[in-house]
Amino acid sequence: MQHSDPISRVAALNARYRHHAASDVLAHALRDADAGRLALVSSFGAESVVLLHIVAVARRDTPVIFVDTEMLFAETLVYQHELAERLDLRDLRIVRASRADLAAEDPDGTLHRRAPDACCALRKSRPLQRALDGFDGWITGRKRYQGATRAALDFFEVEPGTGRIKVNPLAHWTPEDVRTYMEENRLPRHPLVARGYPSIGCRPCTTRVAEHEDPRSGRWRGHDKTECGIHFENGRIIRQGETA
């Protein structure tokens, strides 16, 4: 790589692609030595199909990591299978917590009730970090409109604590951009969106959302928690938005 220092690499990448469209940013990043070896991390959630489609068009053999917490909605698992076939994803990697870790930390499957952060770390964050070993960076679906903490989100950033690069091709997109892209490309929506789930996580920790509520208010309702822990610094959860 041209720059061994991730901060320098990110600065160079942002300067190089600052005025590019999302699809161009992603297509170039997948072939740019400064970005290194990348994987797409996808939840196969409400808006995930957009980034999955862009990746499939740009480079179908891009590794796609899907974390199966084994507490997901059946609809999410069916949707994941259907999208993988429809988009012809050629390197889909489904990862889960180890049997030993589950037996030691959540033998009766009730950890999500007692300690939701610990459950997310066990079933999602740690399996993902293991899956990302060997990659120089990962692609996310985060966008500036998802909250004040993302208002200045760049296409490329350094993940604190790991030195990996995070690529955010949709950083500048609006909700209207997402809807338009899905309609123009005739992409199937997650079946739970029409049933009142605009943000979809694990089945025990996701509830329907009323029209007047924030889209993420159905996640961990009743808990002081808004993030699964995918985005974190030095092992500490950054409470903001979702992946892809």
C-alpha positions in Angstrom: 0.0 0.0 0.0 1.1 3.5 -0.6 0.6 4.6 3.0 1.2 2.4 6.0 -0.4 4.9 8.3 -4.2 4.5 8.2 -4.8 8.2 8.9 -2.7 9.2 5.9 -4.4 6.6 3.7 -7.8 7.8 4.7 -6.9 11.4 4.0 -5.6 10.4 0.6 -8.7 8.4 -0.2 -11.1 11.2 0.8 -9.1 13.7 -1.2 -9.1 11.4 -4.2 -12.8 10.5 -4.2 -14.4 13.6 -2.5 -16.5 14.5 -5.6 -17.4 11.0 -6.7 -20.8 9.3 -6.6 -21.5 6.5 -4.2 -21.2 3.7 -6.9 -17.9 5.2 -8.1 -16.5 5.5 -4.6 -17.2 1.9 -3.9 -16.0 0.6 -7.3 -12.7 2.5 -7.0 -12.2 1.6 -3.3 -12.5 -2.1 -4.1 -9.5 -1.7 -6.5 -7.5 1.0 -4.7 -4.3 -0.2 -3.0 -4.7 2.5 -0.4 -8.0 1.0 0.7 -6.6 -2.5 0.9 -8.7 -5.7 1.2 -12.3 -4.9 2.0 -15.4 -6.7 3.0 -19.0 -5.6 3.1 -20.7 -6.0 6.4 -24.5 -6.3 5.9 -27.4 -6.9 8.3 -29.7 -7.6 5.4 -32.0 -5.2 7.1 -34.4 -2.5 5.9 -32.1 -0.6 3.6 -29.3 -3.1 3.1 -30.3 -4.1 -0.4 -29.1 -0.8 -1.9 -25.4 -1.3 -0.9 -25.6 -5.0 -1.6 -26.8 -4.2 -5.1 -24.1 -1.6 -5.7 -21.4 -4.1 -4.5 -22.9 -6.8 -6.7 -22.7 -4.5 -9.8 -19.2 -3.3 -8.9 -17.6 -6.6 -7.9 -19.7 -9.7 -7.3 -16.9 -11.6 -5.5 -16.5 -9.0 -2.8 -16.7 -10.8 0.6 -20.0 -10.1 2.3 -20.2 -10.8 6.0 -23.6 -11.5 7.6 -23.7 -12.0 11.4 -26.4 -14.5 12.3 -27.1 -13.9 16.0 -29.5 -16.9 16.0 -32.1 -14.5 17.3 -33.1 -12.9 14.0 -36.5 -12.8 12.5 -37.3 -15.7 10.2 -38.2 -13.1 7.6 -34.6 -11.7 7.8 -33.1 -15.2 7.2 -35.4 -15.8 4.2 -34.6 -12.3 2.8 -30.9 -12.9 3.2 -31.1 -16.1 1.3 -33.2 -14.6 -1.5 -31.0 -11.6 -1.9 -27.8 -13.6 -2.0 -29.3 -15.7 -4.9 -30.9 -12.8 -6.7 -27.7 -10.6 -6.6 -25.4 -13.6 -7.2 -23.2 -12.8 -4.2 -20.2 -15.1 -4.7 -18.4 -14.8 -1.3 -21.1 -14.7 1.4 -19.8 -15.4 4.8 -22.3 -16.2 7.6 -20.7 -15.9 11.0 -22.1 -16.8 14.5 -20.9 -16.9 18.1 -19.0 -20.0 19.0 -20.9 -22.8 20.7 -18.4 -22.6 23.6 -19.0 -18.9 24.1 -22.8 -19.3 24.0 -22.7 -22.1 26.5 -20.5 -20.1 28.9 -22.2 -16.7 28.6 -25.8 -17.4 27.6 -26.7 -21.0 28.2 -30.4 -20.4 28.6 -30.8 -17.7 25.8 -32.0 -15.0 28.2 -28.9 -12.7 28.2 -30.7 -10.2 26.0 -33.2 -9.5 28.8 -30.6 -9.2 31.6 -27.8 -7.4 29.8 -28.5 -6.4 26.2 -25.1 -4.9 25.6 -23.4 -8.1 26.7 -25.7 -10.1 24.4 -24.8 -7.9 21.4 -21.1 -8.3 22.2 -21.4 -12.0 22.4 -23.6 -12.7 19.4 -22.6 -9.8 17.1 -19.6 -7.7 17.8 -17.1 -10.4 18.7 -18.0 -12.7 15.8 -17.8 -9.8 13.4 -14.3 -8.8 14.7 -13.1 -12.4 14.2 -14.6 -12.4 10.7 -12.8 -9.1 9.9 -9.4 -10.5 10.8 -7.2 -10.3 7.7 -9.1 -7.4 6.1 -7.8 -3.9 5.9 -11.2 -2.3 6.1 -14.9 -2.8 5.8 -17.8 -1.2 3.9 -20.8 0.2 5.8 -24.2 1.6 4.9 -24.0 4.5 7.3 -25.3 7.9 6.2 -25.1 11.5 7.4 -28.8 11.9 7.9 -28.8 9.1 10.6 -27.9 11.4 13.4 -25.9 14.4 14.6 -22.9 12.2 15.3 -22.8 11.4 11.6 -23.4 14.9 10.2 -19.8 15.2 8.9 -19.3 11.6 7.9 -16.7 11.1 5.2 -16.5 8.4 2.6 -13.5 7.0 4.4 -12.5 7.0 8.1 -10.2 5.1 10.4 -11.8 2.7 12.9 -10.3 3.6 16.3 -8.6 0.8 18.1 -8.1 -1.5 15.1 -6.6 0.8 12.4 -8.9 -0.6 9.8 -10.5 1.7 7.3 -14.3 2.0 7.2 -15.8 2.9 3.8 -19.1 4.7 3.8 -20.2 5.0 0.1 -23.7 6.2 1.0 -22.6 8.9 3.4 -24.2 11.7 1.4 -27.4 10.0 0.6 -30.8 11.1 1.8 -33.8 8.9 2.6 -35.2 9.9 -0.8 -32.1 8.7 -2.5 -32.5 5.3 -0.9 -36.1 5.0 -1.9 -35.4 6.2 -5.5 -32.5 3.7 -5.9 -34.6 0.8 -4.7 -37.5 1.8 -7.0 -35.4 2.4 -10.1 -33.6 -0.9 -9.7 -36.8 -2.8 -8.7 -35.1 -4.1 -5.5 -37.2 -6.1 -3.1 -37.9 -4.6 0.3 -37.4 -6.5 3.6 -40.9 -7.9 4.2 -41.1 -6.5 7.8 -40.8 -2.9 6.6 -44.4 -2.9 5.4 -45.5 -4.4 8.7 -44.2 -1.4 10.7 -40.5 -2.3 11.3 -38.4 0.5 9.6 -35.3 -0.7 11.6 -34.8 -4.4 12.0 -32.6 -6.2 14.5 -33.0 -9.3 16.6 -36.6 -10.6 17.1 -36.7 -10.3 21.0 -35.3 -6.7 20.9 -37.3 -5.2 18.0 -40.8 -3.9 18.1 -43.1 -2.2 15.6 -42.9 1.6 15.3 -45.8 4.0 15.1 -45.9 6.6 12.3 -45.0 9.5 14.7 -42.0 7.7 16.3 -38.4 7.8 15.3 -37.6 4.9 13.0 -35.2 3.3 15.5 -37.5 3.7 18.5 -38.5 0.0 18.1 -34.9 -1.2 18.8 -34.3 -2.2 22.5 -37.5 -0.4 23.5 -37.3 0.4 27.2 -33.5 0.2 27.4 -31.0 3.1 27.3 -29.5 1.5 24.2 -29.7 2.4 20.5 -26.7 0.5 19.0 -25.8 -3.1 18.7 -22.1 -2.5 19.1 -20.9 -3.0 15.5 -19.4 0.5 15.6 -17.1 0.9 18.6 -13.9 2.4 19.9 -11.4 0.4 21.9 -14.1 -2.1 22.7 -16.7 0.5 23.8 -19.9 0.8 22.0 -20.6 3.9 19.9 -24.3 4.5 20.2 -25.3 5.5 16.7 -27.2 4.1 13.7 -26.8 0.8 12.0 -24.5 -0.9 9.4 -26.0 -1.7 6.1 
